Amino acid sequence: MDDAQRERVAQALGRHYADDSFGTEELSRRLDVLYGDDPGGALEGLPPLGPVVEPKRRFWGRRHGESERPQPGWVPTKERFLDPSTQRVMRVWVDPARSSRHYVAERG
């Protein structure tokens, strides 16, 4: 699997996560599979995705770069950090269309 294929699979995993198909631990597990030795199983057992619907953007009430939910097209990374001011675990998501990084609080 080449890098472009991995990015498409990571994007699909991000959409499944945003659609509540699975939680944080399953996203981490599937990203480990994707970037591991056998990337073919990362989407195993997931239903086909529907069309992308762009939601309205709302930014007030959150810190710079923070988003309530990942958006269609964003790619999840394995990078996470503890926000020192809120003590929440944040996952880093990348929007390849805008070359921007976004931070979404982990659920649970």
Secondary structure, 3 states (H helix, E strand, C coil): CCHHHHHHHHHHHHHHHHCCCCCHHHHHHHHHHHCCCCHHHCCCCCCCCCCCCCCCCCCCCCCCCEECCCCCCCEEEEEEEECCCCCCEEEEEEECCCCEEEEEECCC
